[in-house]
Structures are given as structure tokens and as C-alpha cells.
Amino acid sequence: MSISKKSKTIRVVAGLLGFAMAFSLSFGVVTPSASAATIEELTAQINSLLSTIASLQAQLSGMQGGSSSVGAYVFAANLTVGSKGQDVMNLQKVLNMSADTQVASGGSAGSPGNETSFFGPATKAAVIKFQIKNGISPVAGYVGPITRAKLNSMGGTVVVPPGVTPPPAPAGTGLTVSSPTQPAGSLAPQSAARVPFTKITVTAGSDGDVILNSVTVQRGGLAQDAVFGGIVLLNENGLQLGIAKTLNSNHQAVIGEAVTIPRGTSKTFTVAGNMAASLSAYAGQVANISVVGVNTAAVVSGSLPIVGASHTINSSLSIGSVTTERASLQPTTAVNKEVGTTGFTFSQFKVTAGSVENVRVHSVRWNQASSAGSADLANVVTVVSGVEYPTTISADGKYYSTVFPGGLLIEKGLFKEISIKADVAGGSGRTINFGVEKTTDLYIIGETYGYGITPPSTGTGFTSGTIWYPAQTITVANGSITVEKALAVPAQNIAPNLGNQVLGGYTVEIKGEPITVASHVFSFATTGTKTAGSSAQITQVTIVDENGSVIAGPVDEVDTTGDVTFTDTVLYPIGKKTYTFKGKVGPGFGADGTVILSTTPSTNWTTVTGQVTGKTITPSSAAVTMSTITVKSAALTISVSSNPAAQTIVAGAQDFIFANVLLDATASGEDMTMSSVPLDYELVTGSTDLTSCNLFNGSTQLTSGTNTVNPSGDDNSLNFTLDSTLTIPKGTVTTLTVKCNIPSSITSGAHSFGYNSASTPTITGKTSGQSVTPTENTGAGQTITETTGGTIAVALDSSSPSYSIAAAGTAGNVASVLRFTTTNEAIKLTEVALVLTQVAGNASSSPDDVTKVTLWDGVTKVGESIFTGGSYYASTTIGSCAGCSDFIVPKDADKVMTVKVDLGEQGISQVGTPGAFIRVDWDGGNNGAPNNIGGVKGVGQSSGTTISANGTDTASSGFRVFKSYPTVEIVPLSDTKLVAGRRDLFKFKVTASTKGDVGIHRLSFTIATSSATQQIDMIDALNVYGFTDSAYSTPVSGVQTDGALGYVNKDLTLAWASASSILRIHAETTGNASTTLVIPAGTTRYFTLRGDVTLAGTTYSVSSALQGDQKFESGVSPIPHNVAGASTSYLSSTTYFLTVSNVASDFIWRPYSTTTTNSAATLDYDDFANGYGVPGLPSTNTNSQILSN
């Protein structure tokens, strides 16, 4: 190892000697120019090199003459992903000294000899290897105080000559300055930012990198210095270098910051001007900016000054503008953030484009002005619209700049929110503040004119002071530790004198950084009687993490104090974790005694240290009392559950559950085991025994093969030997299920399984091995009776719909809901008989009105049928149609089946009859099905036999079918004040079905007033008005021009006698002829009842309601179904409704069933119906609408 060190140093010195000789010889042939170094400067450089060479020669001589020692780097700052600088390069060199911690290999970046100054994922991975190798915890890939201490204690890890810092890479000796293509002359408007004036290109020589420190510029032209608010230097990406500077008395400014120009490369920079806010006093002046000096330690060659564009000062051009304000994620109060906080938003503001032009945000420069250093932050990004953009850190570590590729477009009047977020990697006690120092640090360009836009110094959160946007200061806090009772470790029983018993638990929530605790003290509080001395002591106490690993202990309780002290240093990682105490309670501890652990972390936990900051952390101060642990011996109670209930089942069932045996260990302090279970088997009636009886624990079969039991007569201790030993966990109830097969040969009989204490099973404590005497509850169990088959019954379900109306040609209309009820076994239906019920005197349908019937189990189709050949009966096969599923009714349960019908079309040459009444019911007598099998047929799922049933037909409510129909809906009154004059009394709307037009002929109302004691006090001049729009502004056509239905207003002096008086309004033409108001298919018409309320009295109220009809009425007699031929319609003419009572003639409408009835004036056709069943219209009347004061 020492030979390697010496030989490497010899090569370093030899190389420097050769370089110095070549360098000194070269000066003999160089002709000095105006821009070259002076002879004195060159001589000083040569002397410096010779001195370095002499020093290295002396060191080499010392190395060759004796043993070597290794110099050390001192790592003083924390390092993490995103860190940059010489410390990172030194770290990589240390890591690369060992093959098992190398950053990279094969000549790639970070490999030995190719170390970089950037801490990336590869460096993090190498640090993790280093931490594992050296036993450093936590293993986080982060260089914090613990890892730094290890590095600094190693006595040196970089191969260098003794006591000497390695010389830096040689700096370049020359920098060439040249003039690239310059910006074109143009206008320099007021408030414009970063107006480009001059460009300069610098090229580093091939002998080394060159640092350009700054550039000196000078204002020229026929202009004054006051036209500039500041002058800045921009790099090739438009990123501002350094801060904006103002011109001095010599019209000059030094701008920029240190930039490295790599050897043999060129960089171009732009000198730009931030124009003053007001240029009216300087308009027309012409200014330029020249580069007069380049500040660097290298020899500068080239011609200076370099002069760029001359721009005309302008005060009249209105360029775009923006406004700024604080955004929602900006912290507004001082807060603390722990080390380790990730993705925290430190600052946010909103930029809104003005009305002149769209703008683009090209860059932003944040100023981190507080005490935290760049190493204290990681993953610093600028965020806009959810997209993260990287930041570039300035040389002094205080400015974080982001360039948005192509710029971020903000259209006129719109906005974007710009924020900066980062991870807190270190810096406890320091502060972080990400503001924006100057208005021009936010670089915005207008899309139309292309000029930079200077934001205003106004807006919430912004100032005209030193810092344009001073954000909230965030203090970096240490990590924190909070300790609580662990709910995941509940109160429970434990056994005495057994190790590894749960004694309690706690949770630790760590924020910010991993934390170590060097000592924990916990206290035991106990109750109950116990023998003094070691036999009652709690021993072998450990703390176990969530993975079951012991993190502290074992230790014993101090019997005199009840305390237990752990001196193991425990590392608590970031997050919330649960920790469990385990140990042994001595045999002297009394039965039913309790153990409760507690601690107060702020006083009982000592040397609590953050593993990133190295700071002392104060734990939470609240006392933590853990769950109560009760000391109990092993105990078990055996009984038989009341489930399943006594019942009748069908013979032939397999694996039927006869009993559930309960093994109750809730009062036990220890798990227990048993290998057999004796049960009481009774053949209650009959002569045939059950077969293949087995025990199950949930889905796990416990007996099989030779352990399967086949009972033979009564046996009060029928033994079930388990295939393997059963463990009964303490604190639980284990349920063992008895399943047997029932021979199909049993025509009648009854069996039961219970428990009898005549034969006690062997039960043992699982850990202690001690015998346990159970508590035995004798019980006969429930009697299960066998029969040969099940039964089924059919009825109309309560969910079957009430009377309604439907449109012809529609599908899926619910006709009825049938309820099937089984006993003894589940039954799969195979056939259901249906009937199209005839109702005398009620316009009954014919089979032609129904095109198909479908049967449904919820949303699943199970059957379909049609009424064929004029038959009113159909037998539907279940589960066999395309897309149909089986319909199985569970044992001793109900299940409903929905009957839906598809309806035939109505109209010319269509089979459907207008007004047909449809009722589809279960045919209990099965009058139309073949073989008279009964109204329903199915297969028993246990017996496998065919099961049928008949009975009384169901009687559903049915529905009536029209070509189209109306729907009524009340519209709230816009004004309910009772004010003298003509007022809206009742509003509603009527919508026609999409199947066709409908017509309104008659509307009826009732009106009551609280003041009407005589006719003179009534409402007067009543009429209904129709409109085509919801604003009630466009009158309907076909009636009066103002939309009134009646030709004249109704005079209530004669028409009204009391609140029960029916007031009817008919549709009439402008020629006073009766008509119907047509509502086109799928459209809505809006109606209002209006009247003069002047005589009603303004201190009272007026109540109005629309009337419905209580039954269907028709002037066409129903034709019996067994008579050939049929009426063309079950509807009536308007003449018929003149003779019908008020309860069936208040709302008269028509469905325009055929083309011959389409005229609104054809009132003598049998094409009118009343309001019975119209959706939204009650059979009596609607709710009232009331005007009052």
C-alpha cells in the first residue's frame, strides 16, 4: 500500500517538473501583445511554480526516506442527493478507495479517477454500502453527523502526500474575447425588461478551464443613464447571472457572477437592459451598451470594447402587462419544518396576463435569503401547473433559477401559479425563505411585441422594497418523537410462568429524521394477590418490533420498584411503528391479577438523538399507559350453539350442518390443544342413521378417512378423532361444525347432535403442557327432521305495481311481481303458467295487444313466452331461453319474479287496440298449459324430485295502453303574493310521450278563498293559458291568440258555489268552436290558471288545485274475449264525457290513435280518455297552490 502511495506521488512531481520546464521555455518565443500579461506577471507565475516544485520535491524525499501517513479530508457539511461541490468529489474519492463501496466503474462518471462534484443516485447507493460496511444506522444513503463522524475518524481516506492538500487541476492561462452577431437596433419601450443590447463570446484556451468573474459595461449613445432601471448579464439559456446593476458616475457597471468556461470551449453572453418605468422625459434618445472589460485571472486576448445595438428610447408603445399576487399554497404564518420533510412548498405566487397581449414566462429566479445553506436543501424544483422544473444554484448558493423551455404561455386575462418546493435535508435551527428579490427576476416576454415585461410592485404580498416578493420564513426544526399506547396490542389474558407472553405495547411516531434512544425506563403496575419475592417477578422482558425482531432486552423487573430499564440503544425510523413487550410472569403471581405497563418518555427516555442533525430531541411529555394484561390459567368451556335452528329438511342432502360445537377460550391465559371431541348423537325418530359425519373448523375439514364417523344408534359420547391436533387460541371462541350425509332412503325421521359431560375430552395447555379441566354445558342440540320433498307456493308480491298507463309499442313494461315461497328445500323453477286476465266491463285486452312476456330475477332474465293463436294462456319454461339464467328459490325462503310485457303498436293496420287493459297474472289453475301439471313446476335441489303447485290466480292491478300519453308536473308559482289584479293561481306543465302527439280538451280546477262568504267575494274572469316555453312568454297556437284555452273567461258568479265546485275550462278556437290543444310528441307545454283576485280581499288567501279522475270510463262496451271480432277502440268521444260524473270526467285528453283522428277538431271520434292513471296527476286532485299575504 505504501509503495503505491509513493509511486503515485513521484509521478505527480515529475509531471509538474516537466510542465514547469515547458512553460518557462515557451516565454522565450512569445511576443507580448496589448492584451497579454506583463513580464512582471509572468515572472511571478514562474516563481510560484518553482516554489511548488521545490516543496513537492522535499515531500517526495521525505516519503522515500520513511514510512507514510495519510492526510484527511474534514467533512463538515451534511451531503444528500442534489448536493454539489468539492465535498461531494472528496466523498466519491473516499468511497472509491474500496472496491465494495465504489461509486461507479469502467471509466464512467464517478468511477476512480473520474469523480464528480454532484451527489446523485450512484453516490447514494455507494454511501449505503459504506454505512452497511461500517455498521452505521440508519442506512439511508445520506451523509449526516454519524456518517461524517465515521469518515472524519478514519485518519484519512485520500492518497495524498503527507500533510499537503492535493494541488487543484491547472487553471487555463488564456481567454479570448470576440464579437458575435449583434442584436438589431429597435425600440426600447418603458418598463421593458432584459432588452438585448450587446453580445460577447469568450473562449477558454486548451490548457485549462477559465473562470470569468464579471463583465464591465458602459452606456453610450445620445442618452442618459436614467433610461435604465438596471443592467444584467444573461447566459446562453437566457438565465440571469448575478443581480441587476445600475450605472455609476462613469456610466459603467460591473455585471454577472463567476462562470467557468471549460477548456477549449466558447460561451456567448448577452448584456441586457431593464428599462425605467417612465421614459417620457427621454423619448427619442438613442442608447447603446458596450463591453469595456472582462474580469478574469487568465490572460485576455481580443479587441475591446465590443458595441452592440443602439436602441431608441420609447414611451408611447403599450407593451403587455401582468399582475401578481400571493397564491393559495404560499405559507402566510411562520412554521417549523423538521429535517426530513419532503416536497414542502416554500413559496407560491400567481401571474395574470393583462389585456394587451398574451405573454410567456421564460424564467424565474428565487432568492433564498435566510441562514440555511444549499446543502440543507434537496430536490429543489419550481412547479407550474403540476409540472416540476429543475433549478440551477448560483455560485453563492443563494439564488435558484429555473428556465422554462420555450416559455409558459399565459393567454390574455388568464393566470398561472408558480411555486418552489424542496426537501429539508438539514440545517436544524436555521431558516429558509424563498422570495423573489427583484421584479426582473421574473422574466416575461409579450407574444405580440416580443419585449420583456416588468411586473408591477403591487399585488397582495408584493412590495416596492428591497425584496419584491418577501416570502414567509420557515424554521428548520429537529426531528420529533411521539409515543402513544398501541391500540394494536389490546387487553388480553396471559398465562403465568410462561415465557414470551405479551405484556403491553406502544407506538412511536418519528418525524423529520431517525432518532435513537439510549435508555428506556418502563414501570409495571400490578393488581391482585401475589407472593412476594422472585416467584412473582416479571422476567425475560423484551421489546419486539413489527417484524418480530427483538430490539431491546431481555431484562428483568426490579421487584422493589416495579421498573424495568433497557440500556440498549434503539433506533426508531421515520414513520409510525408499533412495539410489543414480551416476557414471563412468575408462578407466584395471583390468578386474575393484572399487569399494566407505563412510561413518561420526556423523563424516562434518555439520550434521545436525531440521526441527521445530531441534536438532542425531547420526546413527548404525556404519560403512556398501555393495555391491561390479565394473568389467567388455561380454561375452556364446551357447549352446543343454538344455530342451526330445528328444521325440516329433505332426505338425500349431503354435508348438511347438524350442529355447531363452541370451544370458548375467552377466559384462558394460554392456547390449548385437543385431539378428539366426544359428542351426544341421538336418533330421535325413525330407524335409519346418518352417514359420513365429519367435523370442520370453518372451511378446514378436521376428520377424514378412518376418522369419519358413521353413527349407529344413540351414543352420548360418540367420539370424533381429529386428523391432527387442534389448537384453540386463547381469547377466542372456536366453532366446530358437524356435517353429515342424509341417506335418500329416509322417508321420515329425526336426528340431533349435542354435548354430554359423560365423556370429557383431553385438553392440554399448549405451552405449559398442563392438563385443563373444561367447563362442560350439557345440551341435546337441535332436532333436524327429514322428509321426502319440499313445497312451493305462489302469491302476488306487495311490490307489484299499482294501476298505470303505458305507450303502445314499448318493451319491458312491468305487469306484476310474483312471490315464490319454499319449504324444506331449495327449488329450481322449470315452468311458470301465465294468464292474460279478462276483466268484464273494463275494456280488457286481447292476446294481440301483448307481443311478448319476459320473466326476470332482478336484472337477470330467466324466461320468456308469448300468447299464441289467440290464447290467453301461456306456460313459460324457465332458464332455457337465449340469455336466460336459472331461477332458484332458497330453502324456507321467498324470492320474487318480475313479469314484464312488450306491447303491440296501435294505429292504422296495427293489431293493438287503443285503451286496451293489460293484466298478466300467474295462472294458478294452469288452464292453458299442457298436461295440467299445475301453475308452477320445479325441481327440489336436495331431493331431485319434481315439485308442482297450483292455487288461485293472482290479481295484479294492470295497466292501460294508449298510442301516446301525457305526463303532468306542477310548476311553482313565481309570486305567491295576493295583490289585487289578474294573477297566476296555479301553474303546471304537460309533456307528451315520445311515441306520439297528445291533445288536451278539458281541464278542471277547484278554488277556495278564505274570505268567500258570498258570491261577490269570489275570484272572477277565470281562464287557462298555454305557452310553448318555461318562461311563459310564447303563447300556444290553435286556441286564443294570447294562449287562453277558453273563448271567454269563466264568470264565477254563476259557476262557483263552494270550495268543492268544479270549474272546467275547455279548449276552444278563436271562432268559439271546441277543439283540442295539440302537444307534439316529446315536447312540453306550460299552463297557468289566471283569474282576477281583486274581490277576494288582499288580507286573505286563495287556494287552487288541478283535478284528476278516480276511475277509467269508456262509452264503448268491452267485447267478451270468446266472441269473434272486436271494437276498434276502447276509448270514447267528447260527447260521452258530457254524461259522466265529475269523478271520471275532469281531465279529458286524446292520444291521436290513428291518422283518421289526427285533426284537433275531430271530437266525435272514440279517441278520448280521462285522467285516471295519467303520470303526475292524482286520482283526486293535486296539491294546492296558494296566494296569500
Stockholm file with secondary structure:
# STOCKHOLM 1.0

chainA/1-1189         MSISKKSKTIRVVAGLLGFAMAFSLSFGVVTPSASAATIEELTAQINSLLSTIASLQAQLSGMQGGSSSVGAYVFAANLTVGSKGQDVMNLQKVLNMSADTQVASGGSAGSPGNETSFFGPATKAAVIKFQIKNGISPVAGYVGPITRAKLNSMGGTVVVPPGVTPPPAPAGTGLTVSSPTQPAGSLAPQSAARVPFTKITVTAGSDGDVILNSVTVQRGGLAQDAVFGGIVLLNENGLQLGIAKTLNSNHQAVIGEAVTIPRGTSKTFTVAGNMAASLSAYAGQVANISVVGVNTAAVVSGSLPIVGASHTINSSLSIGSVTTERASLQPTTAVNKEVGTTGFTFSQFKVTAGSVENVRVHSVRWNQASSAGSADLANVVTVVSGVEYPTTISADGKYYSTVFPGGLLIEKGLFKEISIKADVAGGSGRTINFGVEKTTDLYIIGETYGYGITPPSTGTGFTSGTIWYPAQTITVANGSITVEKALAVPAQNIAPNLGNQVLGGYTVEIKGEPITVASHVFSFATTGTKTAGSSAQITQVTIVDENGSVIAGPVDEVDTTGDVTFTDTVLYPIGKKTYTFKGKVGPGFGADGTVILSTTPSTNWTTVTGQVTGKTITPSSAAVTMSTITVKSAALTISVSSNPAAQTIVAGAQDFIFANVLLDATASGEDMTMSSVPLDYELVTGSTDLTSCNLFNGSTQLTSGTNTVNPSGDDNSLNFTLDSTLTIPKGTVTTLTVKCNIPSSITSGAHSFGYNSASTPTITGKTSGQSVTPTENTGAGQTITETTGGTIAVALDSSSPSYSIAAAGTAGNVASVLRFTTTNEAIKLTEVALVLTQVAGNASSSPDDVTKVTLWDGVTKVGESIFTGGSYYASTTIGSCAGCSDFIVPKDADKVMTVKVDLGEQGISQVGTPGAFIRVDWDGGNNGAPNNIGGVKGVGQSSGTTISANGTDTASSGFRVFKSYPTVEIVPLSDTKLVAGRRDLFKFKVTASTKGDVGIHRLSFTIATSSATQQIDMIDALNVYGFTDSAYSTPVSGVQTDGALGYVNKDLTLAWASASSILRIHAETTGNASTTLVIPAGTTRYFTLRGDVTLAGTTYSVSSALQGDQKFESGVSPIPHNVAGASTSYLSSTTYFLTVSNVASDFIWRPYSTTTTNSAATLDYDDFANGYGVPGLPSTNTNSQILSN
#=GR chainA/1-1189 SS CHHHHHHHHHHHHHHHHHHHHHHHHHTTSCCCCTTSCCHHHHHHHHHHHHHHHHHHHHHHHHHHHSCCCCCCCCCCSCBCTTCBSHHHHHHHHHHTTSGGGCSCCTTCTTSTTCCCSBCCHHHHHHHHHHHHHTTCSSCCSCBCHHHHHHHHHTSCCSCCSTTCCCCCCCCCCEEEEECCCCCCCCEEETTEESEEEEEEEEEECTTSCEEEEEEEEEEESSCCGGGEEEEEEECTTSCEEEEEECCCTTSEEEECCCEEECTTCEEEEEEEEEECSCCTTTTTCEEEEEEEEEEESSEEEECCCEEEEEEEEESSCCCCCEEEEECTTSCCSCEEEETTCCSEEEEEEEEEECSSCCEEEEEEEEEECSSCCGGGEEEEEEEETTEEEECEECTTSCEEEEEEEEEEEECTTCEEEEEEEEEECSCTTCEECEEBCSGGGEEEEETTTCCEECCCSCSTTCCSSSSSBCCCCEEEECCEEEEEECTTSCCEEECTTCSSEEEEEEEEEEESSCEEEEEEEEEEEEESCBCSSGGGCEEEEEEECTTSCEEEEEECCBTTTTEEEECSCEEECSEEEEEEEEEEECTTBCTTCEEEEEECHHHHEEEEEETTTCCBCCCCCSCEECCCEEECCCCCEEEECSCSCSEEEETTCSSEEEEEEEEECTTCSSCEEEEEEEEEEEEEESSCCCEEEEEEETTEECCCGGGCBCCCSCEEEEEEEEEEEEEECTTCEEEEEEEEECCTTCSSEEEEEEBCTTSCCCEEETTTCCBCCCEECCBCCCCEEEESCCEEEEEECTTSCCSEEEETTCCCEEEEEEEEEEESSCEEEEEEEEEECCCTTSCBCCGGGEEEEEEEETTEEEEEECCCTTCSEEEEEBSCSTTCCCCEECTTCEEEEEEEEEECCBSTTCSBCTTEEECEEECTTCSSSGGGCCSEEEEETTTCCEEEECCSCCCCCCEEEESSCEEEEECCCSCCBCCSSEEEEEEEEEEECTTCCEEEEEEEEEEEETTCSSGGGSCEEEEEEEESSTTSCSBCSSSCTTSBSSSSCBCHHHHCSSTTCCEEEECBCTTSCBCCEEECTTCEEEEEEEEECGGGCTTSEEEEEEBCCSSCCCSSCCCCTTSSCCCSCSCBCHHHHTSSCGGGSSSEEECCCSGGGCSTTCTTSSCBBCSTTCTTCCSSBCCCEEEEC
#=GC SS_cons          CHHHHHHHHHHHHHHHHHHHHHHHHHTTSCCCCTTSCCHHHHHHHHHHHHHHHHHHHHHHHHHHHSCCCCCCCCCCSCBCTTCBSHHHHHHHHHHTTSGGGCSCCTTCTTSTTCCCSBCCHHHHHHHHHHHHHTTCSSCCSCBCHHHHHHHHHTSCCSCCSTTCCCCCCCCCCEEEEECCCCCCCCEEETTEESEEEEEEEEEECTTSCEEEEEEEEEEESSCCGGGEEEEEEECTTSCEEEEEECCCTTSEEEECCCEEECTTCEEEEEEEEEECSCCTTTTTCEEEEEEEEEEESSEEEECCCEEEEEEEEESSCCCCCEEEEECTTSCCSCEEEETTCCSEEEEEEEEEECSSCCEEEEEEEEEECSSCCGGGEEEEEEEETTEEEECEECTTSCEEEEEEEEEEEECTTCEEEEEEEEEECSCTTCEECEEBCSGGGEEEEETTTCCEECCCSCSTTCCSSSSSBCCCCEEEECCEEEEEECTTSCCEEECTTCSSEEEEEEEEEEESSCEEEEEEEEEEEEESCBCSSGGGCEEEEEEECTTSCEEEEEECCBTTTTEEEECSCEEECSEEEEEEEEEEECTTBCTTCEEEEEECHHHHEEEEEETTTCCBCCCCCSCEECCCEEECCCCCEEEECSCSCSEEEETTCSSEEEEEEEEECTTCSSCEEEEEEEEEEEEEESSCCCEEEEEEETTEECCCGGGCBCCCSCEEEEEEEEEEEEEECTTCEEEEEEEEECCTTCSSEEEEEEBCTTSCCCEEETTTCCBCCCEECCBCCCCEEEESCCEEEEEECTTSCCSEEEETTCCCEEEEEEEEEEESSCEEEEEEEEEECCCTTSCBCCGGGEEEEEEEETTEEEEEECCCTTCSEEEEEBSCSTTCCCCEECTTCEEEEEEEEEECCBSTTCSBCTTEEECEEECTTCSSSGGGCCSEEEEETTTCCEEEECCSCCCCCCEEEESSCEEEEECCCSCCBCCSSEEEEEEEEEEECTTCCEEEEEEEEEEEETTCSSGGGSCEEEEEEEESSTTSCSBCSSSCTTSBSSSSCBCHHHHCSSTTCCEEEECBCTTSCBCCEEECTTCEEEEEEEEECGGGCTTSEEEEEEBCCSSCCCSSCCCCTTSSCCCSCSCBCHHHHTSSCGGGSSSEEECCCSGGGCSTTCTTSSCBBCSTTCTTCCSSBCCCEEEEC
//
